Amino acid sequence: MAGLNVGIVGSGGVGVACGWAVLLQGLAGRMTFYGRTANRAAGEAADFAHGMPLLPKCEIRGRGLDVVEPEDVLIITVGAHTKHGQTRMDVLDENITVMESVAEAIEASALPRVAIVVSNPVDVLTEYLTRRWVGRAVSVLGSGTSLDTLRLADRIAASCGVHQRSVHAWIVGEHGDSSVFLFHSATIGALSLHDFALQRGLDLGPEWQKQVEHDVRTAAYGVRELKGTVTHGVGLAVSGLVRCIAREHDFVLPVSVRVADDVCASLPCPLGPDGAGLPLIPAMTDEEHAAWEHSLEVLRRANEHLPMPSAG
């Protein structure tokens, strides 16, 4: 089966990690790195090309943002990363400026079929492109809480002594400090997390949940302090989204999409060739629902910083 035409805007650490993960799984028939500096994008493409005899067949290219082609999937990774003491929202103003210039460049060439926003704050920038490209033949989604949810599954699996894929637990809302952990609806195999804990004699009560929330919520900041920025985890998470768009149609994953008239946030969505389908609303306790509403309000306040879109 022929792979997708995949473009990656940005040839820094995150863009390269997304490229590696997509290439290793044979998801792309053609991959193009688009950079604000064309030489850097061309260099990354050439570096990959030298190892292609060991990888699934794929054409690798590197180009400037002035020659974007109509990709099946365009992964947008450009922008400033958080520094010590910063949250994702602290890079909002700088990355809005970056996203405006990127959107203008894409519009001047060709819109993709599906755009995946990875740059932070991902929900706000996804909302920006959703507004800007409304009515255009492009599906916009953000990587959202896809990586957060993987981190949560890993943490629960470690506590329960099971494989990560046996865990079904979701994080919704903002990909950030107001994200919402849905422990009440979490399951392990055919059992609720609560019933599994009872059968195994595990204490997975409020104190454990509080610690898990803290560990998962601050995981990216911890990686940043150790190595500068998160790359491999987000690359693998994004490649999982691309795999659903390319092959595993209607697989349900949490991504950032429009959940109300004026805000994008993460909910479980079926993914396919045309991007994200209609979001699904998980069961929530009253406390979880209040946290969900708070998360949306955080994002609405952040969205007030967005400029009026001027679609090209």
C-alpha positions as a Markdown table, in Angstrom:
| # | Residue | x | y | z |
|---|---|---|---|---|
| 1 | Met | 0.0 | 0.0 | 0.0 |
| 2 | Ala | 1.4 | 3.4 | -1.0 |
| 3 | Gly | 2.2 | 5.7 | 1.9 |
| 4 | Leu | 0.9 | 9.2 | 2.4 |
| 5 | Asn | 2.5 | 12.4 | 1.2 |
| 6 | Val | 3.6 | 13.8 | 4.6 |
| 7 | Gly | 5.0 | 17.3 | 5.1 |
| 8 | Ile | 6.7 | 18.5 | 8.3 |
| 9 | Val | 7.0 | 22.2 | 8.9 |
| 10 | Gly | 10.0 | 22.7 | 11.0 |
| 11 | Ser | 13.3 | 20.8 | 11.0 |
| 12 | Gly | 14.2 | 21.2 | 14.6 |
| 13 | Gly | 14.2 | 18.4 | 17.2 |
| 14 | Val | 10.4 | 17.8 | 17.3 |
| 15 | Gly | 10.1 | 17.9 | 13.5 |
| 16 | Val | 12.9 | 15.4 | 13.1 |
| 17 | Ala | 11.5 | 13.1 | 15.8 |
| 18 | Cys | 8.1 | 13.1 | 14.0 |
| 19 | Gly | 9.9 | 12.3 | 10.7 |
| 20 | Trp | 11.8 | 9.4 | 12.2 |
| 21 | Ala | 8.7 | 7.9 | 13.8 |
| 22 | Val | 6.7 | 8.2 | 10.5 |
| 23 | Leu | 9.6 | 6.8 | 8.4 |
| 24 | Leu | 10.3 | 3.8 | 10.6 |
| 25 | Gln | 6.7 | 2.7 | 10.4 |
| 26 | Gly | 6.6 | 3.0 | 6.6 |
| 27 | Leu | 3.6 | 5.5 | 6.8 |
| 28 | Ala | 4.9 | 7.9 | 4.1 |
| 29 | Gly | 5.5 | 7.4 | 0.4 |
| 30 | Arg | 7.0 | 10.9 | 0.3 |
| 31 | Met | 8.2 | 13.0 | 3.1 |
| 32 | Thr | 9.1 | 16.7 | 2.8 |
| 33 | Phe | 10.7 | 18.8 | 5.5 |
| 34 | Tyr | 9.8 | 22.5 | 5.1 |
| 35 | Gly | 11.9 | 25.0 | 6.8 |
| 36 | Arg | 12.1 | 28.7 | 7.2 |
| 37 | Thr | 15.8 | 28.0 | 6.3 |
| 38 | Ala | 15.7 | 25.8 | 3.2 |
| 39 | Asn | 19.2 | 24.6 | 3.6 |
| 40 | Arg | 18.5 | 23.2 | 7.1 |
| 41 | Ala | 15.5 | 21.3 | 5.7 |
| 42 | Ala | 17.5 | 20.0 | 2.8 |
| 43 | Gly | 20.3 | 18.9 | 5.1 |
| 44 | Glu | 17.9 | 16.9 | 7.3 |
| 45 | Ala | 16.4 | 15.3 | 4.2 |
| 46 | Ala | 19.8 | 14.3 | 2.9 |
| 47 | Asp | 20.8 | 12.9 | 6.3 |
| 48 | Phe | 17.7 | 10.7 | 6.3 |
| 49 | Ala | 18.2 | 9.7 | 2.7 |
| 50 | His | 21.6 | 8.2 | 3.4 |
| 51 | Gly | 19.9 | 5.6 | 5.6 |
| 52 | Met | 16.9 | 4.9 | 3.4 |
| 53 | Pro | 18.3 | 1.5 | 2.2 |
| 54 | Leu | 17.5 | 0.3 | 5.8 |
| 55 | Leu | 14.0 | 1.8 | 5.9 |
| 56 | Pro | 10.7 | 1.3 | 4.2 |
| 57 | Lys | 10.7 | 2.9 | 0.7 |
| 58 | Cys | 10.1 | 6.6 | 0.8 |
| 59 | Glu | 11.1 | 9.7 | -1.1 |
| 60 | Ile | 12.7 | 12.3 | 1.2 |
| 61 | Arg | 12.9 | 16.0 | 0.3 |
| 62 | Gly | 13.9 | 19.2 | 2.0 |
| 63 | Arg | 12.5 | 22.6 | 0.9 |
| 64 | Gly | 11.8 | 26.1 | 2.0 |
| 65 | Leu | 8.4 | 27.3 | 3.1 |
| 66 | Asp | 7.9 | 29.2 | -0.1 |
| 67 | Val | 7.3 | 26.0 | -2.1 |
| 68 | Val | 4.8 | 24.0 | 0.1 |
| 69 | Glu | 2.9 | 21.3 | -1.9 |
| 70 | Pro | -0.6 | 19.9 | -1.3 |
| 71 | Glu | 0.3 | 17.2 | 1.3 |
| 72 | Asp | -2.0 | 14.5 | 2.6 |
| 73 | Val | -0.8 | 15.4 | 6.1 |
| 74 | Leu | 1.1 | 18.5 | 7.1 |
| 75 | Ile | 2.7 | 18.3 | 10.6 |
| 76 | Ile | 3.4 | 21.8 | 12.0 |
| 77 | Thr | 6.1 | 21.8 | 14.7 |
| 78 | Val | 7.7 | 25.3 | 14.4 |
| 79 | Gly | 7.9 | 27.8 | 17.3 |
| 80 | Ala | 9.6 | 28.6 | 20.6 |
| 81 | His | 9.9 | 25.9 | 23.3 |
| 82 | Thr | 9.4 | 26.6 | 26.9 |
| 83 | Lys | 12.4 | 27.4 | 29.1 |
| 84 | His | 13.0 | 26.8 | 32.8 |
| 85 | Gly | 10.1 | 28.2 | 34.8 |
| 86 | Gln | 7.8 | 28.7 | 31.8 |
| 87 | Thr | 4.5 | 27.0 | 31.0 |
| 88 | Arg | 3.2 | 26.3 | 27.5 |
| 89 | Met | 1.0 | 29.4 | 27.7 |
| 90 | Asp | 4.1 | 31.6 | 28.2 |
| 91 | Val | 5.2 | 31.1 | 24.6 |
| 92 | Leu | 1.8 | 32.0 | 23.2 |
| 93 | Asp | 2.5 | 35.5 | 21.9 |
| 94 | Glu | 5.7 | 34.5 | 20.3 |
| 95 | Asn | 4.3 | 31.4 | 18.7 |
| 96 | Ile | 1.2 | 33.2 | 17.4 |
| 97 | Thr | 3.5 | 35.4 | 15.4 |
| 98 | Val | 5.3 | 32.3 | 14.1 |
| 99 | Met | 2.0 | 30.6 | 13.2 |
| 100 | Glu | 0.8 | 33.6 | 11.3 |
| 101 | Ser | 3.8 | 33.6 | 9.0 |
| 102 | Val | 3.6 | 29.8 | 8.5 |
| 103 | Ala | -0.1 | 30.0 | 7.7 |
| 104 | Glu | 0.6 | 32.8 | 5.1 |
| 105 | Ala | 3.3 | 30.7 | 3.5 |
| 106 | Ile | 1.1 | 27.6 | 3.3 |
| 107 | Glu | -1.8 | 29.6 | 1.8 |
| 108 | Ala | 0.5 | 31.1 | -0.8 |
| 109 | Ser | 1.3 | 27.6 | -2.0 |
| 110 | Ala | -1.1 | 24.9 | -1.1 |
| 111 | Leu | -3.3 | 23.7 | 1.8 |
| 112 | Pro | -3.0 | 20.1 | 3.0 |
| 113 | Arg | -5.8 | 17.7 | 3.3 |
| 114 | Val | -5.1 | 17.3 | 7.1 |
| 115 | Ala | -3.0 | 19.7 | 9.2 |
| 116 | Ile | -1.7 | 18.4 | 12.6 |
| 117 | Val | -0.6 | 21.2 | 15.0 |
| 118 | Val | 2.1 | 20.2 | 17.4 |
| 119 | Ser | 3.5 | 23.6 | 18.3 |
| 120 | Asn | 2.5 | 24.9 | 21.8 |
| 121 | Pro | 0.2 | 26.0 | 23.2 |
| 122 | Val | -1.3 | 23.5 | 20.9 |
| 123 | Asp | -5.0 | 24.0 | 21.6 |
| 124 | Val | -4.8 | 27.8 | 21.1 |
| 125 | Leu | -2.8 | 27.5 | 17.9 |
| 126 | Thr | -5.2 | 24.8 | 16.6 |
| 127 | Glu | -8.1 | 27.2 | 17.3 |
| 128 | Tyr | -6.2 | 29.9 | 15.4 |
| 129 | Leu | -5.8 | 27.7 | 12.2 |
| 130 | Thr | -9.4 | 26.4 | 12.6 |
| 131 | Arg | -10.7 | 30.0 | 12.5 |
| 132 | Arg | -8.3 | 31.0 | 9.8 |
| 133 | Trp | -9.1 | 28.1 | 7.5 |
| 134 | Val | -12.8 | 27.8 | 8.2 |
| 135 | Gly | -14.7 | 26.8 | 5.0 |
| 136 | Arg | -11.4 | 25.6 | 3.3 |
| 137 | Ala | -10.8 | 22.0 | 2.2 |
| 138 | Val | -8.5 | 21.2 | 5.1 |
| 139 | Ser | -9.1 | 19.4 | 8.4 |
| 140 | Val | -7.2 | 21.0 | 11.3 |
| 141 | Leu | -6.5 | 19.1 | 14.5 |
| 142 | Gly | -3.9 | 19.3 | 17.3 |
| 143 | Ser | -1.8 | 16.6 | 18.8 |
| 144 | Gly | -3.5 | 17.6 | 22.1 |
| 145 | Thr | -3.4 | 15.2 | 25.0 |
| 146 | Ser | -2.4 | 12.2 | 22.9 |
| 147 | Leu | 1.0 | 12.1 | 24.6 |
| 148 | Asp | -0.4 | 12.9 | 28.0 |
| 149 | Thr | -2.8 | 10.0 | 27.7 |
| 150 | Leu | 0.1 | 7.6 | 26.8 |
| 151 | Arg | 2.0 | 8.9 | 29.9 |
| 152 | Leu | -1.1 | 8.2 | 32.0 |
| 153 | Ala | -1.5 | 4.7 | 30.6 |
| 154 | Asp | 2.1 | 4.0 | 31.3 |
| 155 | Arg | 1.8 | 5.3 | 34.9 |
| 156 | Ile | -1.3 | 3.2 | 35.6 |
| 157 | Ala | 0.1 | 0.1 | 34.1 |
| 158 | Ala | 3.2 | 0.4 | 36.3 |
| 159 | Ser | 1.1 | 0.7 | 39.4 |
| 160 | Cys | -1.1 | -2.2 | 38.4 |
| 161 | Gly | 1.4 | -4.6 | 36.9 |
| 162 | Val | -0.2 | -4.8 | 33.5 |
| 163 | His | 0.8 | -4.0 | 29.9 |
| 164 | Gln | 0.1 | -0.4 | 28.9 |
| 165 | Arg | -2.2 | -1.4 | 26.1 |
| 166 | Ser | -4.5 | -3.1 | 28.7 |
| 167 | Val | -5.2 | 0.3 | 30.2 |
| 168 | His | -7.9 | 2.6 | 28.8 |
| 169 | Ala | -7.7 | 6.0 | 30.5 |
| 170 | Trp | -8.1 | 9.4 | 29.1 |
| 171 | Ile | -6.9 | 12.9 | 29.6 |
| 172 | Val | -9.1 | 15.6 | 28.1 |
| 173 | Gly | -9.2 | 19.4 | 27.9 |
| 174 | Glu | -6.1 | 21.5 | 27.6 |
| 175 | His | -2.7 | 20.0 | 26.7 |
| 176 | Gly | -1.3 | 21.9 | 29.7 |
| 177 | Asp | -1.7 | 22.7 | 33.3 |
| 178 | Ser | -5.5 | 22.5 | 33.3 |
| 179 | Ser | -5.8 | 19.1 | 31.7 |
| 180 | Val | -8.4 | 16.7 | 33.1 |
| 181 | Phe | -7.7 | 13.2 | 34.3 |
| 182 | Leu | -10.7 | 10.8 | 33.9 |
| 183 | Phe | -9.9 | 8.2 | 36.5 |
| 184 | His | -13.6 | 7.4 | 37.1 |
| 185 | Ser | -14.0 | 5.9 | 33.6 |
| 186 | Ala | -10.6 | 4.3 | 33.4 |
| 187 | Thr | -10.5 | 0.6 | 32.8 |
| 188 | Ile | -8.0 | -2.2 | 32.8 |
| 189 | Gly | -9.2 | -5.0 | 30.4 |
| 190 | Ala | -12.9 | -5.6 | 31.2 |
| 191 | Leu | -12.6 | -4.1 | 34.7 |
| 192 | Ser | -13.0 | -0.6 | 36.0 |
| 193 | Leu | -9.9 | 0.8 | 37.6 |
| 194 | His | -11.8 | 0.7 | 40.9 |
| 195 | Asp | -12.7 | -2.9 | 40.6 |
| 196 | Phe | -9.3 | -4.0 | 39.4 |
| 197 | Ala | -7.8 | -2.3 | 42.5 |
| 198 | Leu | -10.2 | -4.2 | 44.8 |
| 199 | Gln | -9.4 | -7.5 | 43.2 |
| 200 | Arg | -5.7 | -6.9 | 43.5 |
| 201 | Gly | -5.7 | -5.3 | 46.9 |
| 202 | Leu | -4.2 | -2.0 | 45.5 |
| 203 | Asp | -4.7 | 1.4 | 47.0 |
| 204 | Leu | -5.5 | 3.6 | 44.0 |
| 205 | Gly | -7.4 | 6.2 | 46.0 |
| 206 | Pro | -7.2 | 10.0 | 46.0 |
| 207 | Glu | -3.6 | 10.3 | 47.2 |
| 208 | Trp | -2.4 | 7.9 | 44.5 |
| 209 | Gln | -4.4 | 9.7 | 41.9 |
| 210 | Lys | -3.1 | 13.1 | 43.0 |
| 211 | Gln | 0.5 | 11.8 | 42.7 |
| 212 | Val | -0.2 | 10.3 | 39.2 |
| 213 | Glu | -1.7 | 13.6 | 38.1 |
| 214 | His | 1.4 | 15.5 | 39.3 |
| 215 | Asp | 3.8 | 13.1 | 37.7 |
| 216 | Val | 2.0 | 13.1 | 34.3 |
| 217 | Arg | 1.2 | 16.8 | 34.3 |
| 218 | Thr | 4.9 | 17.8 | 35.0 |
| 219 | Ala | 6.5 | 15.0 | 32.8 |
| 220 | Ala | 7.3 | 17.3 | 29.9 |
| 221 | Tyr | 8.9 | 19.9 | 32.2 |
| 222 | Gly | 11.0 | 17.1 | 33.8 |
| 223 | Val | 12.3 | 16.0 | 30.4 |
| 224 | Arg | 13.0 | 19.7 | 29.5 |
| 225 | Glu | 15.2 | 20.1 | 32.6 |
| 226 | Leu | 17.1 | 17.0 | 31.7 |
| 227 | Lys | 17.6 | 17.4 | 27.9 |
| 228 | Gly | 16.2 | 20.7 | 26.8 |
| 229 | Thr | 12.9 | 19.7 | 25.1 |
| 230 | Val | 10.6 | 16.8 | 24.6 |
| 231 | Thr | 11.2 | 15.1 | 21.2 |
| 232 | His | 10.9 | 11.3 | 21.0 |
| 233 | Gly | 7.7 | 11.0 | 22.9 |
| 234 | Val | 5.9 | 13.6 | 20.9 |
| 235 | Gly | 7.3 | 12.2 | 17.7 |
| 236 | Leu | 5.9 | 8.8 | 18.5 |
| 237 | Ala | 2.6 | 10.2 | 19.6 |
| 238 | Val | 2.2 | 12.2 | 16.4 |
| 239 | Ser | 3.2 | 9.2 | 14.3 |
| 240 | Gly | 0.3 | 7.3 | 16.0 |
| 241 | Leu | -2.1 | 9.9 | 14.7 |
| 242 | Val | -0.6 | 9.7 | 11.2 |
| 243 | Arg | -0.9 | 5.9 | 11.3 |
| 244 | Cys | -4.7 | 6.2 | 12.0 |
| 245 | Ile | -5.1 | 8.7 | 9.1 |
| 246 | Ala | -3.1 | 6.3 | 6.8 |
| 247 | Arg | -4.2 | 2.8 | 7.9 |
| 248 | Glu | -6.0 | 2.3 | 11.1 |
| 249 | His | -9.1 | 4.2 | 10.2 |
| 250 | Asp | -11.7 | 5.1 | 12.9 |
| 251 | Phe | -9.2 | 4.3 | 15.7 |
| 252 | Val | -10.2 | 6.6 | 18.6 |
| 253 | Leu | -7.5 | 8.8 | 20.1 |
| 254 | Pro | -7.6 | 12.1 | 22.1 |
| 255 | Val | -6.8 | 15.1 | 19.8 |
| 256 | Ser | -7.5 | 18.8 | 20.0 |
| 257 | Val | -10.5 | 19.8 | 17.9 |
| 258 | Arg | -13.4 | 22.2 | 18.1 |
| 259 | Val | -15.5 | 21.3 | 21.2 |
| 260 | Ala | -17.5 | 24.5 | 21.3 |
| 261 | Asp | -18.0 | 27.5 | 19.0 |
| 262 | Asp | -14.9 | 29.3 | 20.2 |
| 263 | Val | -12.4 | 26.8 | 21.6 |
| 264 | Cys | -10.4 | 23.7 | 20.7 |
| 265 | Ala | -9.5 | 21.1 | 23.3 |
| 266 | Ser | -8.9 | 17.4 | 23.4 |
| 267 | Leu | -11.6 | 14.8 | 23.4 |
| 268 | Pro | -11.5 | 11.2 | 22.0 |
| 269 | Cys | -12.1 | 11.3 | 18.2 |
| 270 | Pro | -12.1 | 8.7 | 15.5 |
| 271 | Leu | -9.4 | 9.4 | 13.0 |
| 272 | Gly | -9.3 | 8.6 | 9.3 |
| 273 | Pro | -8.2 | 9.9 | 5.9 |
| 274 | Asp | -10.0 | 13.2 | 6.3 |
| 275 | Gly | -8.7 | 13.9 | 9.8 |
| 276 | Ala | -10.7 | 13.8 | 13.0 |
| 277 | Gly | -14.3 | 12.8 | 13.2 |
| 278 | Leu | -16.9 | 14.1 | 15.6 |
| 279 | Pro | -15.5 | 14.2 | 19.2 |
| 280 | Leu | -16.9 | 11.9 | 21.8 |
| 281 | Ile | -17.9 | 13.1 | 25.3 |
| 282 | Pro | -16.6 | 10.6 | 28.0 |
| 283 | Ala | -18.6 | 10.0 | 31.2 |
| 284 | Met | -17.4 | 12.4 | 33.9 |
| 285 | Thr | -18.1 | 12.8 | 37.5 |
| 286 | Asp | -19.3 | 16.2 | 38.7 |
| 287 | Glu | -15.8 | 17.0 | 39.8 |
| 288 | Glu | -14.3 | 16.0 | 36.5 |
| 289 | His | -16.9 | 17.9 | 34.6 |
| 290 | Ala | -16.2 | 21.0 | 36.6 |
| 291 | Ala | -12.5 | 20.6 | 35.8 |
| 292 | Trp | -13.4 | 20.2 | 32.1 |
| 293 | Glu | -15.3 | 23.5 | 32.2 |
| 294 | His | -12.4 | 25.2 | 34.0 |
| 295 | Ser | -10.0 | 23.9 | 31.3 |
| 296 | Leu | -12.2 | 25.3 | 28.5 |
| 297 | Glu | -12.3 | 28.7 | 30.3 |
| 298 | Val | -8.5 | 28.7 | 30.6 |
| 299 | Leu | -8.4 | 28.2 | 26.8 |
| 300 | Arg | -11.0 | 30.8 | 26.1 |
| 301 | Arg | -9.1 | 33.4 | 28.0 |
| 302 | Ala | -5.9 | 32.4 | 26.1 |
| 303 | Asn | -7.8 | 32.6 | 22.8 |
| 304 | Glu | -8.4 | 36.3 | 23.5 |
| 305 | His | -4.8 | 36.8 | 22.4 |
| 306 | Leu | -5.5 | 35.5 | 18.9 |
| 307 | Pro | -5.6 | 38.0 | 16.1 |
| 308 | Met | -8.5 | 38.3 | 13.8 |
| 309 | Pro | -7.8 | 35.7 | 11.1 |
| 310 | Ser | -7.2 | 37.0 | 7.6 |
| 311 | Ala | -7.5 | 33.8 | 5.5 |
| 312 | Gly | -5.4 | 33.8 | 2.4 |
